[in-house]
Amino acid sequence: MDRLKKLAGQKAFHFGLFFLCLFLFNWPLLTVIPLDRQGLLFFYLFIASGFFIFLLFLSSRSAGEDESGV
């Protein structure tokens, strides 16, 4: 877990996370799912946003440790 926190604290990780979210939540990718499968689109958005929030949480925790010196 410490290794993952160290990775999440790097500036390159933040840029990668930004571009990953641009790719995951862009309009052309969301229109690949047909209109009759709206439940699948909802599930995809729920899982992708949950993963994004988890990565932001790890990033914030690693930044907090650097500032406090713990």
C-alpha positions in Angstrom: 0.0 0.0 0.0 2.9 2.4 0.7 4.2 1.8 -2.8 0.8 2.8 -4.2 0.7 5.9 -2.1 4.1 6.9 -3.2 3.0 6.5 -6.9 -0.1 8.5 -6.2 1.9 11.4 -4.9 3.9 11.9 -8.1 3.0 14.7 -10.5 3.1 12.4 -13.5 0.4 10.3 -11.8 -1.9 13.4 -11.6 -1.4 14.1 -15.3 -2.1 10.5 -16.1 -5.2 10.4 -14.0 -6.5 13.6 -15.7 -6.1 12.1 -19.2 -7.5 8.7 -18.1 -10.7 10.5 -16.9 -10.8 12.5 -20.2 -10.8 9.2 -22.0 -13.2 7.4 -19.8 -15.8 10.1 -19.7 -15.7 11.5 -23.2 -18.8 11.6 -25.3 -17.8 9.2 -28.2 -16.9 6.4 -25.7 -20.2 6.8 -23.9 -22.2 6.5 -27.1 -20.7 3.1 -27.9 -23.2 1.5 -25.6 -26.6 1.2 -27.4 -29.6 3.0 -26.1 -31.4 -0.1 -25.2 -28.6 -1.0 -22.7 -28.9 2.1 -20.4 -28.4 -0.1 -17.3 -25.0 -1.0 -18.6 -24.1 2.6 -19.1 -25.2 3.5 -15.6 -23.1 0.6 -14.2 -20.1 1.8 -16.3 -20.4 5.3 -15.0 -20.8 4.1 -11.4 -17.7 1.9 -11.5 -15.5 4.4 -13.5 -16.4 7.3 -11.2 -15.8 5.1 -8.1 -12.4 4.1 -9.4 -11.6 7.8 -10.1 -12.7 8.8 -6.6 -10.5 6.1 -5.0 -7.5 7.3 -7.0 -8.1 10.9 -5.9 -8.4 9.7 -2.3 -5.0 7.9 -2.6 -3.5 11.0 -4.2 -4.8 13.3 -1.4 -3.6 11.0 1.3 -0.1 10.9 -0.1 0.0 14.7 -0.5 -1.2 15.0 3.1 1.7 12.8 4.4 4.3 14.8 2.5 3.1 18.1 4.0 2.8 16.9 7.6 6.1 15.0 7.5 4.6 11.8 8.8 
